[in-house]
Amino acid sequence: MKNYVNIALQVIPKSKTREAYDLVDEAIELISRSGLKYQVCPFETVIEGPYNEIMELIEKVQTACFVKGADELLVYIKIQNRKDSKVTIEEKMKKYSE
């Protein structure tokens, strides 16, 4: 799938050796280095871009969390997709920034 989408990603790590927020920070750092547009929110991070690229990034985020010390992850994903046009963060947030 090549559609340009918004995907909300929430990763809740569990670890016996690392603080959950430290692992979330690692995930957000990986997202920031991806080059994709994103917005960190209190409960999730919204990522904008090609569907396939974001899904590959989500896999990398999970792998990185495990490498950094997570024993278990709860991963919640919400996808907004359109048949014939892009979905953008600005479009959805415009009325709140005026």
N, C-alpha and C positions, 0 to 999 in steps of 0.2 A: 504494500500500500504506500502510495507516495503523497497522500493528502497532507496539507499543511494544517496542523491541529494545535489545540491546547490540551495539555495533559497535566492534571494535578497529581503530584506524587507525595505521599506521606509514608515515611519509613520510621517505624518504631523499633529500635534495636533493644535486645536484651543481652546483657553480658555479665559474667561473674567478675570480670577484671577491669572493665572500662565503664565510665559514666555514659549514660545514653546520650546526653547532649554533646559530648565529645565526638561520638560516632555520627550523630546528625551533622555536626560541623564538618566532619570529613566528607559526608555525602554532598553537602552544599558546596564545598570547595571543588569537588569533582564536577558538579553541575556548572559552576562558574567558569571552570577551565574548558568546558565543552564548546564554547563559542555560540551556543544557542541562547536565545533570549529567555530570561526567566525572572520570576518575581517570588521572593521569599515572603510567606505569610505566616501567621502564628501557628497554624496547624498543618500546613502543607506548602510545597513549592510548586508553582505553576510554571510549566516549560512550554515554549512555543517553537514550532518548527515542523520539519517533515516527520511524519509518523514513524518511519523506520529508524531514523536517527535518534529520536527520543526513546524508542523502545530499546535500542542498543545501549543507550546511556543508562537506562533503568537497570539493565543487566549489569553494567559496570559498577553502578552505585551499590548494588547488592553484594557483588563480589568484593568490592573495596571494604564494605562494612564488615564482612566476614574476615578478611585479611587483617583488618585493624582490631579485631577482638570480639566482634559480635558472636554470640552463641546461637541466636535466633533473631529473625526479623518478621515483623508484621508489616506488610507492604500493601498500601491501599492506592489504587489508581482510578482516576476519573478522566474520561476522554470526551472532549467536544470535537466533533468532526462534521464537516459539511460535504455535500456531494460536489458542488461546483464552485466553491470559493474558500478562501483562507479564513481561519478563525484566529483573531488577534487579541492580545491582552488589552491593547488600547481601546479597541472597539467596545469591550465589555466594561472598562473602567472609566471611559471618557466622562460620563455624566457625574462621576464622583470626584473628579479632579477640577471641575469648573468652579 
